[in-house]
Amino acid sequence: MNSVQKKHSSNWAITLFTIGVFMAALDNGIISAALTTINDSFGVSASWGSWGITLYTLGLAVSVPIIGKLSDRFGRKRLFLIEVALFGIGSLLVALSSSFPMFLLSRLFQAFGGGGIFIIGSSHVLTTLPKEKQGKALGLLGAMNGMAAVLGPNVGSFLLDLTGNWHWLFLINIPIAAVLIILGIPFITETKASSTKRLDFVGTIILSLAILSLMYGITNLDAGNFLGSFADPMVYGFVLGGVILFILLVLYEKNLEARSGDPILAYSLLSSKVFQWTLLIGFFSGGLLAAVIFIPSFVEQFLGVSAEKSGYWMTPLALASGVGAGLGGVLVDKKGPVFTTIISGVISLVGFALFPLWVTERWEFVIASMIAGVGFGFLLGAPLNVLVSESVDNSNKGSALGTLSLIRQIGLTLSPTLYAGFIAAGASNIGNEIKSGLAAAGISGSGPAFSDISGMSTSQLYEAVEQIPDPTIKEIIMNAIHDSIGKGFGNLYLTAAIISALVIVSILILSIYRKKSLQKEPVKIPLA
């Protein structure tokens, strides 16, 4: 195959991986828009219905590191085709589900298919492309991954309005999966690490149980009482169990590697300082992505956008994150992953800090959200993946990328509970703010009109305020509600700005270890 044919084949492969990444990442956002409709169709409560998302998240968390390792061992093209097929079959089973238990099992099956597509695509890029072209390709994959996750609810709402049937949200995946398989067979080149060692079944089982236990404990956290909920056995029991299993995994993998086995998660990889700090930044990136989840609530409750249109205000941020991911990839190729991550942290810090410090109008929100989107978009694809790939050999690239994705998923799962606690704290203070405002105006706030405020949602509060005939009281109460909600969201996005600062600190520390590791590499002297 000549250079022109190789370039053509490579472009086709990256295009197919990009479409696959977009399809898989879009799915969890799509279902959130139709969750109420799905719950009603099966006659289940909202708490039970949320398991449609929870099980998908757990399935992703378990499958990502395992699929990454399997793709290294058995071939990235083969695993990509298998993953796409599983995702397509899972989507069909979800759409055809005649009962809620079947729906949940189908979602779990679908997650096993969707979990590894981004990892396999990234690993393929890092294995087949020259270093100076990897950033751009990884940036493209990251852009699709981030944009799909953010745009998912909007796409779901659009399809639901268009078809009136939630089944089409999943049926639409089937022709896409079929096309990816048909075109993937001739256009994707097979790559894999040479290994004849036995697969680490024991390590795989321990890793799966550890992830399930930890992630399940995290999903049981109470947003209204974040710290207090750690005293719940359903939280600390599973989190502690997960931690213990991870410790056992590390000890087992260390012993297996010492015996020249092929661990599912190499101990030498976990002991690398560069890899450890990259994982920490990956965890922080999950926290930044989680802050985006609350954008619709912010524009609805703080900026007064209607609930039906609040999701569309994610669009500027989604587009900006896609641009940021692309620019981040180009910048990695030109300036390197460390410099790119520093720039990412600085831009994210500015963008998220503008929310509590500046945003009061909708046009200000658009500017702040686009700045934040560009900032965290830089982290979505290229820099962290390149940092990870530098510290491992070809046989562990998929495993390392899968571990990074798992840590990001943990950050993405844990952070919303913390953020929701800030919002709940702001809302709980509305009653006190109203009483203080009324007292300052010489008006008693103990009458029946103000007695049930604590039990009302924000939308119910605004509706109740509209019924108040006195314009002075109405203005005082509206200002109190707005200020309390603003403080809650302000603390949320201030925390996101602090996380951005921690990204900068972490990458600076990582750069020190990276320089030391590069200096330790032996110099190859050409023989005469």
C-alpha positions in Angstrom: 0.0 0.0 0.0 1.5 3.3 -1.1 1.5 6.6 1.0 -1.6 8.0 -0.8 -3.6 4.8 -0.2 -2.4 4.7 3.5 -3.6 8.3 4.0 -6.9 7.6 2.3 -7.4 4.5 4.5 -6.4 6.4 7.6 -8.9 9.2 6.9 -11.7 6.7 6.4 -10.8 4.9 9.7 -10.8 8.2 11.7 -14.1 9.2 10.1 -15.7 5.9 11.1 -14.3 6.1 14.6 -15.6 9.6 14.9 -19.1 8.6 13.9 -19.0 5.7 16.3 -17.9 7.9 19.2 -20.6 10.4 18.4 -23.3 7.7 18.3 -22.3 6.1 21.6 -21.8 9.3 23.5 -25.1 10.7 22.3 -27.1 7.9 23.8 -27.1 8.7 27.5 -28.0 12.3 26.8 -30.8 11.4 24.5 -32.5 9.2 27.0 -32.5 11.9 29.7 -34.9 14.0 27.5 -37.4 11.1 27.3 -37.0 9.6 30.7 -40.4 10.7 32.0 -42.1 9.4 28.8 -40.3 6.0 29.2 -41.2 5.7 32.8 -44.9 6.4 32.1 -44.9 3.8 29.3 -43.7 1.2 31.7 -45.6 2.5 34.7 -42.6 2.9 37.0 -41.7 5.7 39.4 -39.0 8.3 38.6 -36.6 6.7 41.2 -36.9 3.3 39.4 -36.8 5.0 36.0 -33.4 6.6 36.8 -31.9 3.1 36.8 -32.1 3.3 33.0 -29.3 5.8 33.2 -27.6 4.3 36.3 -27.1 0.9 34.8 -25.8 2.4 31.5 -23.3 4.4 33.5 -22.2 1.3 35.5 -21.9 -0.7 32.3 -19.7 1.9 30.7 -17.5 2.1 33.8 -17.0 -1.7 33.9 -16.5 -2.2 30.1 -14.1 0.7 29.3 -10.9 -0.5 30.9 -11.6 -4.1 30.0 -12.4 -3.4 26.4 -9.3 -1.2 26.2 -7.1 -4.2 27.2 -8.9 -6.6 25.0 -8.5 -4.3 22.0 -4.7 -4.3 22.6 -4.7 -8.0 22.8 -7.1 -9.2 20.1 -7.1 -6.2 17.7 -8.6 -2.8 17.7 -10.5 -3.2 14.4 -12.0 -6.5 15.6 -13.1 -5.0 19.0 -14.4 -1.9 17.3 -16.7 -4.0 15.0 -17.8 -6.1 18.0 -18.5 -3.1 20.1 -20.6 -1.4 17.4 -22.5 -4.7 16.8 -23.2 -5.0 20.5 -24.4 -1.4 20.7 -26.6 -1.9 17.7 -28.2 -5.1 19.0 -28.5 -3.5 22.5 -30.3 -0.5 20.9 -32.7 -2.8 19.1 -33.4 -4.7 22.3 -34.1 -1.5 24.2 -36.5 -0.3 21.5 -38.3 -3.7 21.5 -38.5 -4.0 25.3 -41.9 -5.2 26.4 -41.2 -4.8 30.2 -39.1 -2.6 32.4 -36.7 -5.4 33.5 -36.0 -6.2 29.9 -35.5 -2.5 29.2 -32.9 -2.3 32.0 -31.0 -5.5 30.9 -31.0 -4.2 27.4 -29.5 -0.8 28.5 -26.8 -2.7 30.3 -26.1 -4.8 27.2 -26.0 -1.6 25.1 -23.5 0.0 27.5 -21.1 -3.0 27.1 -21.1 -2.1 23.4 -20.8 1.6 23.7 -18.2 1.8 26.4 -15.1 1.0 24.4 -15.6 2.8 21.1 -13.9 6.1 22.1 -11.0 4.2 23.7 -10.5 1.9 20.7 -10.5 4.9 18.4 -8.0 6.8 20.5 -5.8 3.7 20.8 -5.9 3.2 17.0 -4.9 6.8 16.4 -1.9 6.6 18.9 -0.8 3.3 17.3 -1.1 4.1 13.6 -0.5 7.9 13.1 2.8 9.7 13.4 3.2 11.7 16.6 2.9 15.1 14.8 -0.6 14.1 13.6 -2.0 12.4 16.6 -3.2 15.5 18.4 -5.5 16.6 15.6 -7.1 13.2 15.2 -7.6 12.8 19.0 -9.0 16.3 19.1 -11.6 15.4 16.5 -12.6 12.3 18.5 -12.7 14.3 21.7 -14.8 17.0 20.0 -17.4 14.4 19.0 -17.4 12.8 22.4 -17.9 16.1 24.2 -20.4 17.6 21.8 -22.6 14.5 21.7 -22.7 14.3 25.5 -23.8 18.0 25.7 -26.2 18.0 22.8 -27.8 14.7 23.7 -30.8 16.1 25.6 -31.6 18.5 22.7 -31.4 15.8 20.1 -33.6 13.6 22.3 -36.2 16.3 22.7 -36.2 16.9 18.9 -36.6 13.3 18.0 -39.3 12.8 20.6 -41.2 15.9 19.3 -40.8 14.7 15.7 -41.8 11.1 16.2 -43.9 11.1 19.3 -42.4 7.8 20.2 -39.4 7.1 22.5 -38.5 3.9 20.7 -37.1 5.9 17.8 -34.4 7.3 20.1 -32.8 3.9 20.0 -33.9 2.5 16.6 -32.0 5.3 14.9 -28.7 3.7 16.1 -29.3 0.5 14.2 -28.7 1.8 10.6 -25.7 3.8 11.8 -24.2 0.8 13.4 -24.8 -1.3 10.3 -23.1 1.3 8.1 -20.1 1.4 10.5 -19.7 -2.3 10.3 -20.0 -2.5 6.6 -17.5 0.2 5.9 -15.2 -0.7 8.9 -14.4 -4.1 7.5 -12.5 -2.8 4.4 -11.4 0.6 5.5 -10.0 0.1 9.1 -6.5 -1.4 9.3 -6.1 -4.0 12.1 -3.6 -3.2 14.8 -2.8 -5.1 18.0 0.0 -5.9 20.4 1.8 -9.1 20.0 0.9 -11.3 23.0 0.6 -15.0 23.6 0.2 -14.8 27.3 -3.0 -16.0 29.0 -5.7 -13.4 29.5 -6.0 -12.2 33.2 -9.4 -13.5 34.0 -8.9 -13.2 37.8 -7.8 -9.5 37.5 -10.7 -8.8 35.1 -13.2 -10.2 37.6 -11.7 -8.2 40.6 -11.6 -5.0 38.5 -15.2 -5.4 37.4 -16.4 -6.0 41.0 -14.3 -3.1 42.3 -15.7 -0.7 39.7 -19.3 -1.8 40.3 -19.0 -1.5 44.0 -17.4 1.9 44.0 -19.7 3.4 41.3 -22.8 2.0 43.0 -21.8 3.6 46.3 -21.2 6.9 44.6 -24.6 6.8 42.9 -26.3 6.4 46.3 -24.9 9.8 47.6 -27.6 12.3 48.6 -27.2 15.7 46.9 -29.1 17.4 49.8 -26.7 16.0 52.4 -23.5 15.2 50.6 -21.2 14.7 53.5 -23.8 13.2 55.8 -24.8 10.6 53.2 -21.3 9.0 53.6 -22.7 7.6 56.9 -25.2 5.6 54.9 -24.1 1.9 54.7 -25.3 1.9 51.1 -22.7 4.5 50.4 -19.7 3.9 52.7 -20.2 0.1 52.5 -19.9 -0.1 48.7 -17.3 2.6 48.4 -15.1 0.9 51.0 -15.7 -2.4 49.4 -14.6 -1.0 46.0 -11.5 0.6 47.5 -10.5 -2.8 49.2 -11.1 -4.6 45.9 -8.9 -2.1 44.1 -6.1 -2.6 46.7 -6.4 -6.4 46.2 -6.3 -5.8 42.4 -3.1 -3.8 42.7 -1.4 -6.5 44.8 -2.6 -9.3 42.5 -1.5 -7.5 39.4 1.9 -6.7 40.9 2.5 -10.3 41.6 1.2 -11.4 38.1 3.5 -8.9 36.4 6.4 -10.1 38.5 5.7 -13.6 37.1 5.7 -12.2 33.5 2.0 -12.5 33.2 -0.3 -10.1 31.2 -2.3 -8.1 33.8 -5.5 -6.4 32.9 -4.1 -3.3 34.6 -0.3 -3.3 34.7 1.2 -2.4 38.1 4.2 -0.7 36.4 1.6 1.6 34.8 -0.1 2.4 38.1 3.2 3.1 39.8 4.2 5.7 37.2 4.0 9.3 38.6 3.2 10.7 35.2 0.3 8.3 34.8 -0.9 8.9 38.4 -1.0 12.7 37.8 -2.6 12.3 34.4 -5.4 10.2 36.1 -5.9 13.0 38.6 -6.3 15.6 35.9 -8.7 13.1 34.2 -10.8 13.0 37.4 -10.8 16.9 37.4 -11.9 16.9 33.8 -14.9 14.8 34.8 -15.8 17.4 37.4 -15.7 20.1 34.7 -17.9 18.1 32.4 -20.4 17.6 35.3 -20.7 21.3 35.8 -22.2 21.6 32.3 -25.1 19.3 33.3 -26.6 22.1 35.3 -26.6 24.7 32.5 -30.4 24.2 31.7 -31.3 24.5 35.4 -29.1 27.7 35.6 -30.7 29.4 32.7 -34.2 28.4 33.8 -34.0 29.3 37.5 -31.6 32.2 37.4 -32.0 33.8 34.0 -35.7 33.1 33.6 -35.7 30.9 30.5 -38.7 28.6 30.1 -38.2 25.0 30.9 -39.1 23.9 27.4 -36.3 26.1 25.9 -33.6 25.8 28.6 -31.9 22.8 27.0 -31.3 24.8 23.8 -29.0 27.1 25.8 -26.5 24.3 25.9 -25.8 24.7 22.2 -23.2 27.6 22.4 -21.3 25.7 25.0 -21.5 22.4 23.1 -20.2 24.1 19.9 -17.5 25.9 21.8 -16.3 22.6 23.4 -16.1 21.0 20.0 -14.0 23.9 18.8 -11.9 23.7 21.9 -11.3 20.0 21.4 -10.2 20.6 17.8 -7.9 23.5 18.7 -6.5 21.5 21.6 -5.6 18.7 19.2 -3.8 21.1 16.9 -2.0 22.8 19.8 -0.8 19.4 21.2 0.8 18.7 17.8 2.5 22.1 17.8 3.3 22.9 21.5 2.8 19.6 23.3 0.3 18.2 25.9 1.6 20.0 28.9 1.3 23.5 27.4 -2.1 22.6 26.0 -3.4 21.5 29.4 -2.2 24.7 31.1 -4.0 26.8 28.5 -7.1 24.6 29.0 -7.0 25.2 32.8 -6.6 29.0 32.4 -9.4 29.4 29.9 -11.8 27.1 31.9 -10.9 29.0 35.1 -11.9 32.3 33.5 -15.0 30.9 31.9 -16.4 29.3 35.0 -15.4 32.2 37.3 -17.5 34.6 35.1 -20.7 32.8 36.1 -20.7 33.9 39.8 -18.7 37.1 39.2 -20.3 38.6 36.1 -23.3 36.8 34.6 -26.7 38.4 35.2 -28.0 38.6 31.6 -28.5 36.1 28.9 -25.9 37.5 26.5 -23.3 37.5 29.3 -24.2 33.8 29.9 -23.5 33.0 26.3 -20.0 34.6 26.4 -19.1 32.9 29.7 -20.4 29.5 28.7 -18.5 29.6 25.4 -15.3 30.5 27.1 -15.8 27.7 29.6 -16.7 25.3 26.7 -13.5 26.1 24.8 -11.5 25.6 28.0 -12.7 22.2 29.0 -13.0 21.2 25.4 -9.2 21.3 25.2 -9.1 18.4 27.7 -11.6 16.1 25.9 -9.4 14.4 23.4 -5.8 15.0 22.8 -3.6 16.2 25.7 -4.4 13.6 28.4 -4.5 10.8 25.9 -1.1 11.8 24.5 0.3 12.0 28.0 -1.0 8.5 28.8 0.4 7.0 25.6 3.8 8.4 26.2 4.2 6.5 29.4 3.2 3.0 28.1 4.2 0.6 25.3 2.0 -0.5 22.5 0.7 -3.5 24.4 -0.9 -1.3 27.1 -2.2 1.8 25.2 -5.8 0.6 25.3 -5.7 -0.4 28.9 -4.1 2.9 29.9 -6.7 4.9 27.9 -9.5 2.8 29.4 -8.2 3.5 33.0 -8.1 7.3 32.2 -11.7 7.1 30.9 -12.8 5.2 34.0 -11.3 7.9 36.3 -13.0 10.6 34.3 -16.3 8.7 34.6 -15.9 8.5 38.3 -15.3 12.3 38.5 -18.3 12.8 36.2 -20.5 10.6 38.5 -19.4 12.0 41.8 -19.3 15.8 41.0 -23.1 16.3 40.2 -24.0 15.2 43.8 -21.7 17.8 45.2 -22.9 20.5 42.8 -26.6 19.6 43.4 -25.9 20.1 47.1 -24.8 23.7 46.4 -28.0 24.4 44.6 -30.1 22.8 47.3 -28.3 24.9 49.9 -29.1 28.0 48.0 -32.8 27.0 47.6 -33.1 26.2 51.3 -32.1 29.7 52.2 -34.8 31.4 50.1 -37.2 31.6 53.1 -34.6 33.4 55.2 -33.8 35.8 52.4 -37.5 36.6 51.9 -38.0 37.2 55.6 -34.9 39.4 55.8 -36.0 41.4 52.8 -39.5 41.9 54.1 -38.3 42.8 57.5 -36.0 45.4 56.1 -39.0 47.0 54.3 -41.0 46.9 57.5 -43.3 44.1 56.3 -44.2 41.0 58.3 -43.3 37.7 56.7 -45.2 35.5 59.1 -48.5 35.5 57.4 -50.1 32.5 55.5 -48.8 33.8 52.2 -45.3 32.9 53.3 -45.8 29.9 55.5 -45.2 27.1 52.9 -42.3 28.5 51.1 -39.9 25.8 52.2 -41.9 23.0 50.6 -42.2 24.7 47.2 -40.0 24.2 44.1 -38.5 27.2 42.4 -41.0 27.1 39.6 -43.9 26.9 42.1 -42.4 29.8 44.0 -42.3 32.0 40.9 -45.9 31.1 40.1 -47.0 31.9 43.7 -45.2 35.3 43.6 -47.0 36.2 40.4 -50.3 36.0 42.4 -49.2 38.6 44.9 -51.0 41.8 44.3 -48.7 44.2 46.1 -45.8 45.1 43.7 -43.5 46.0 46.5 -43.8 42.6 48.2 -43.6 40.9 44.8 -40.3 42.6 44.0 -38.8 41.9 47.4 -39.6 38.2 47.2 -38.5 37.9 43.5 -35.1 39.5 44.4 -34.8 37.1 47.4 -35.4 34.1 45.3 -33.1 35.3 42.5 -30.3 36.1 45.0 -30.6 32.7 46.8 -30.6 30.7 43.6 -27.7 32.8 42.3 -25.6 32.0 45.4 -26.2 28.3 45.0 -25.2 28.3 41.3 -22.4 30.7 42.0 -20.9 28.3 44.5 -21.3 25.5 41.9 -19.4 27.3 39.2 -16.9 28.8 41.6 -16.0 25.2 42.5 -15.6 24.4 38.7 -13.2 27.4 38.5 -11.3 26.0 41.5 -11.1 22.6 39.8 -9.7 24.4 36.7 -7.0 25.9 38.9 -6.2 22.4 40.3 -5.8 21.2 36.7 -3.1 23.9 36.2 -1.3 23.0 39.4 -1.5 19.2 38.6 -0.1 19.6 35.1 2.8 21.7 36.4 3.7 19.0 38.9 3.2 16.3 36.2 5.6 18.2 33.9 8.4 17.8 36.5 8.0 14.0 36.7 7.6 13.9 32.9 11.0 15.6 32.4 12.6 13.2 34.9 11.2 10.2 33.1 12.4 11.5 29.7 15.8 12.1 31.1 16.0 8.4 32.3 15.3 7.1 28.9 18.5 5.6 27.4 20.2 7.4 24.6 20.4 5.3 21.4 23.9 5.6 19.8 24.0 4.6 16.2 26.6 2.0 15.4 29.2 2.8 12.8 
